[in-house]
Amino acid sequence: MASDAPPILLLGGQGQVGWHLRRALAPLGPVVAPSRAEVDLTDEAALRALVARLRPGCVVNAAAYTAVDRAEQEPDRAHAVNARAPAVLAEAARDAGALLVHYSTDYVFDGTADRPYTEADPTAPLNVYGRTKRAGEEAVVAAGGAYLVLRTSWVYGLRRHNFFLTMLRLARQGGPLRVVSTQVGAPTPAWLIAEVTAQVLARRQTLPEDRRPVGLFHLTAGGQTSWHGFAEALLQRTLGPEAPPVLPITPDAYPTPAARPAYSVLD
């Protein structure tokens, strides 16, 4: 790491992706990762002041409102974190001459495709969470600065709340699990998102400024499965013969406040 490397501002550093980013980004420069208590994402003035004071070379926004079902009851809160905060960060990063890295989601799509979605496909989110994430993408682009928007999907890891940890908890309580089998996506480990992000940023540092990639890209693990298939695989891997049966169900058997796409594999 060069001693004169500009700092990297990491927001959401305590989250499941952010925790891995703290380590992955460290070789690229000093990582400044304020906690949620130190920086309120809904305080626009504080966000602008932080970026202006720090003058980072890169702002990485791994913070998000990810409670898909709760967002249906808290649309204003979801919009403030997922749409308005990225807009403010994009403007502040632009004014500081910094790159903004922002993460988005497969839930910007409606799930009607019959092949993996590309970056060029039109979006049509089915729920508040997806709509606020799409608004965040659009705001980052509209700011006119240098940016990387990285869409990912079905993120899991050993930290925070996610499907992986929920299945482990339920499995240890005993009895069969019932999991939706008709929604298909690409489970993506949090560590992979962090490692690829760091590799992309390291590569950018070796390129002339006019050749450094910017834009919107998809970042997921390979392959695809259903939530049911994912649950079966992870429980067999972690619990082996002690894993309970995993029974396939349809979304009608497990209604949720937020609609979810039936197919959201990203290419």
N, C-alpha and C positions, 0 to 999 in steps of 0.2 A: 504494500500500500504506500503510495507516495505521501510524504509528510505534508505536502501542500494541497492534498486532495480536498475539494470542497465537501462540506458535510452532506449527508443524505438524511433528509427528514422523513421519518417513517411514522405514519399515523395508523393506529390499530395494531401496534406492536405487541399487544397482549392477546390478540386473537389467534385462531388456529393457524392461519397463514402467516400473520405478522410475527408470531413467535419463531417460526422457521426463518423468516426474512431477516430477523436480527442477526442470526448467525451467518446466513448466506451472503448478506450484503457487507459484512464487516471487512472483508479483504479489499473492498472498493473505496473505502473512505470511512471517516468517523460517522457512525449511525446515531442520530438523535431521535429517540423514540419516546415522546412524552406520553404519559398515561392518560386515561380518560378523565381522571380527576384534575390533571394539569391543563388539559385542552378540551374545551367543550366544542364538539363539531358543529353545534347549532349557533355558536357565537361567531358571527362572521367577522366582526372587528378583531377578535382575538386570533382567528386563523390568519387574517391578512397581516397582522402585526408580527406573528410568529415567523412567517415566511420572509417578511421584509427584514426582520432582525437577524435571522439566521443566514440568509443569502445562500441557500443550499444549491448544489449543482443538480440535485434530483429530489423531487418530492414523490414518495411512494405512498399511495392511499390504499391501505389494506383494511380500513375501517368501513363498516357497513351495517345497516339495519337488515338482519337476515332472518328475522322471525316471520316466515312467509304467511302463516295463518294469522298471527297477531296483527300484521300490517293491515288486514282488512278492517280492523277496529281502530287502528292508529295510523290512518293514511297521512296525516299532517306530519307526524313524527318520522315516518318512513321517508316522506318526501324531503324533509329537512336534512336527513343524514345521507340519503342515497342520491338525491338530485341537487339540492341547493349547496351542500357542502362541497361536492366535487366542482360545481361551478365556481365557487369562491376560490378553491385551491387552484383551479386551472388559470384563473385570472391572476392570482398572486404569483404563481409559478411563472407565467408569461412575463409579468412585470419584473421578476427577478432574473429572467434569462435562464430559468431552470426547466428541465424535463419533468413532466408529470406522468407517473405510472399509476393507472387506475384500473381496478378489477371490476368486471361485470359478470353476467350470468347467462346461462342457457335459457333461463325463464323469460328472456325477451322474445322468445318464439312461441307460437301457438301449438306446435306439436303435430301439425297436419302433414308434414313432409314425409316422403317415403325414402329419403336418403339423407345423409348427414348435412346439416346446415353449414353453409359457407358464410364468410364475412359479408358477401354481397347480397345475401337473401334478405327480403323485407322482414321487419319485425312486427309482431302482433301479440304482445303479452296478454295473458289471461287473467292476471291478478294484480293487486296493488303493488306488491313487491316488484314484479317484473316491469310494471309501468314506471315506477320510480327509478329503477336501475336504467331503463332505457333513457329516461329524462337526464340522468347523470351522464350517460354516454354522449348524448346530444349537446349537453352543456360544455363538456370538455372539448369537443370538436369546435363548437362555436366560439370558444375563447380565443382561438387563433394562435395559441402557443405550440410548443413542441410537446407531443404527448404519445403515450402508448396506452391504449385501452385493451386490456387482456380479458376476454370472456372465458370463463371456465365453467365447470359443472360438477354437481354432486360431490362437493368437497368434503373430505373426511380426514380424521387424524385422531390423535390421542389427547387433544386438548379441546376445551369448550364443548358446547352442545352440538352433536351431529348424529347422523343416522347410525354410524358405526358404533358409537358409544351407547346409543339408545338400545340397539340390538343386543349388545353385550349385557347391559343391565337387565333387560327383560329376560334374556336367556338364563341368567343366573337365578332368576326368580322361579324358574321351572315351568313346565307345561309347554304345549305347542305355541308357536308364534304364527300369527296371521299377517302376511305382508302382501302388498299390492304387486301383481305380476304383469300388469298391462301398461305400465309406464316404463319406458326404456331410455337409458342415458349412459353416460360414461363416468363412473366413479373416478375421482381424481384426488390423489393424496396431497395434503397441504404441503408436504416437504417438496414434492415435485414442482409445484407452482413457484415456490420460493427459489429453488435451484435454477429453474429455467429463467426466471426473472433476473437473477444475478448473472447468469451466463449471457443473456441478451445485453445487459448493461455493460458488462465487461467487454463484450465485442464492440459495442458502440464507442467505447473509449479509444479503441484502436483505429477507428475510421475518421476520415476528414469530416468536418461538421456537415458538409452538404451531402454526404453519403450515409449519414446515420439514419436508420429506419425510424419512421414515425407512422402512426395510424392505428387501426383497430385490427386485432388478431385473435384467433381462437387458440386457447392453451388448455388442452385436456390430455388425460392418459389415453392410450389406445384401447380399442375394443369397445364393446357395449354389452349391457345386461339390463335386466329389470331389477326393481327394488327387491323382489323375491329372490332372484338369482344372486344378487349381491349379498343379501342376508345369509343365504345358504352357504355361500363360499366363505364369507368371513367367519361364520360360526364354526364351520368345519376346520378352518385354519387355526382358530384360536382355542376352541374347546374340544375338537376332535370327537371321539366317541361319546363324550358327555353332552354334545350339542343337542338341544331339543329339536323336534320336527319343526319345519317351516312350511306352513300351508299357504298355497297361493289363493289370493282373493282379488276381487275387482274393486275399483274405487267406490262403487255403490255400497259395498259392504263396510267401508271405512270412510264415511263422508268427512270432509274437512271444509273449513270456511273458505279457503282459497282453492280455486281450480288450478290444476297442474297440467302441463303438456304431456300428451301420451308418448311423444317421441321428441327428444331434445339432444340427440347426439350431434356434436360439433365436428366439423372437418377442419 
